[in-house]
Amino acid sequence: MAKNKQIDNQTDFFDKPQNIKIMMLAFYALCVLLVVLDFIVHRHVYVDFEKVPTFYALYGFIACVVLVVLAKIMRKAVMRDENYYDDRSENNTVQESTQNDNSGENV
């Protein structure tokens, strides 16, 4: 029993704010490093617009924005009511139980 209480009192790595700060600083440092390397590392480009510095970062960002916008548009087309499946299952359950009750009366 004492072991369970000890486990409940432990904090995980992501529960400590100082660990989150360290991870975020490392992430930002990595982002800055990658942008700096984009100006230094020679790339073998196939088309002229790939020569633009940070082209791949901009391309990735724009692609993500387009995906989000398309998802919002698609949501309107494929979205169902909140109780779409609940109504159907409740009606079937009520009908089945009614049929079972009626079949018992005929016996």
C-alpha positions as CSV (number, residue, x, y, z in Angstrom):
1,M,0.0,0.0,0.0
2,A,2.8,2.4,0.8
3,K,4.4,1.7,-2.6
4,N,1.2,2.9,-4.4
5,K,1.2,6.2,-2.4
6,Q,4.8,6.7,-3.3
7,I,4.1,6.3,-7.0
8,D,1.2,8.7,-6.8
9,N,3.4,11.4,-5.3
10,Q,6.1,11.2,-7.9
11,T,6.2,13.9,-10.6
12,D,7.0,13.0,-14.1
13,F,9.5,14.8,-16.3
14,F,6.9,16.9,-18.1
15,D,5.2,18.0,-14.8
16,K,8.2,20.2,-13.8
17,P,8.1,23.7,-15.3
18,Q,11.9,24.0,-15.4
19,N,12.1,20.9,-17.6
20,I,9.5,22.4,-20.0
21,K,11.6,25.7,-20.1
22,I,14.8,23.7,-20.9
23,M,13.0,21.8,-23.7
24,M,11.5,24.9,-25.2
25,L,14.9,26.7,-25.2
26,A,16.5,23.7,-26.9
27,F,13.8,23.7,-29.5
28,Y,14.2,27.4,-30.2
29,A,18.0,27.0,-30.4
30,L,17.5,24.1,-32.9
31,C,15.2,26.3,-35.0
32,V,17.7,29.1,-35.0
33,L,20.6,26.7,-35.9
34,L,18.6,25.3,-38.8
35,V,17.8,28.8,-40.2
36,V,21.5,29.7,-39.9
37,L,22.6,26.5,-41.6
38,D,20.1,27.2,-44.4
39,F,22.3,30.2,-45.4
40,I,25.6,28.2,-45.0
41,V,24.9,24.7,-46.5
42,H,25.0,24.4,-50.2
43,R,21.9,22.9,-51.7
44,H,21.5,21.3,-55.1
45,V,18.5,23.1,-56.5
46,Y,16.5,22.1,-59.5
47,V,14.4,25.2,-60.0
48,D,15.2,28.8,-59.4
49,F,12.8,29.6,-56.6
50,E,14.5,27.0,-54.4
51,K,17.4,29.4,-54.2
52,V,15.4,31.7,-51.9
53,P,16.7,31.4,-48.4
54,T,14.3,29.6,-46.0
55,F,12.3,28.4,-49.0
56,Y,11.7,25.0,-47.4
57,A,10.5,26.5,-44.1
58,L,8.1,28.8,-45.9
59,Y,6.9,26.0,-48.2
60,G,6.2,23.8,-45.2
61,F,4.4,26.5,-43.3
62,I,2.2,27.4,-46.2
63,A,1.4,23.7,-46.8
64,C,0.3,23.4,-43.2
65,V,-1.9,26.5,-43.4
66,V,-3.5,25.2,-46.6
67,L,-4.2,21.8,-44.9
68,V,-5.9,23.5,-42.0
69,V,-8.0,25.6,-44.2
70,L,-9.0,22.6,-46.4
71,A,-9.8,20.6,-43.2
72,K,-12.2,23.4,-42.0
73,I,-13.9,23.4,-45.4
74,M,-14.2,19.6,-45.5
75,R,-15.6,19.6,-42.0
76,K,-18.6,21.5,-43.1
77,A,-19.2,18.9,-45.9
78,V,-18.8,15.7,-43.9
79,M,-19.8,16.8,-40.4
80,R,-22.8,15.0,-38.8
81,D,-25.1,16.0,-35.9
82,E,-23.7,15.5,-32.5
83,N,-26.2,12.7,-31.8
84,Y,-26.0,11.1,-35.2
85,Y,-25.1,7.6,-34.0
86,D,-26.8,7.9,-30.6
87,D,-30.2,8.5,-32.0
88,R,-30.0,5.5,-34.3
89,S,-28.7,3.2,-31.6
90,E,-31.4,4.4,-29.1
91,N,-34.2,3.9,-31.6
92,N,-33.0,0.4,-32.5
93,T,-32.7,-0.5,-28.8
94,V,-36.2,0.8,-28.0
95,Q,-37.6,-1.1,-31.0
96,E,-35.9,-4.3,-30.1
97,S,-36.9,-4.2,-26.5
98,T,-40.5,-3.4,-27.6
99,Q,-40.5,-6.4,-29.9
100,N,-39.1,-8.7,-27.2
101,D,-41.8,-7.5,-24.8
102,N,-44.5,-8.2,-27.4
103,S,-43.2,-11.6,-28.2
104,G,-43.5,-12.6,-24.5
105,E,-47.2,-11.7,-24.4
106,N,-48.1,-14.0,-27.3
107,V,-46.8,-17.1,-25.5
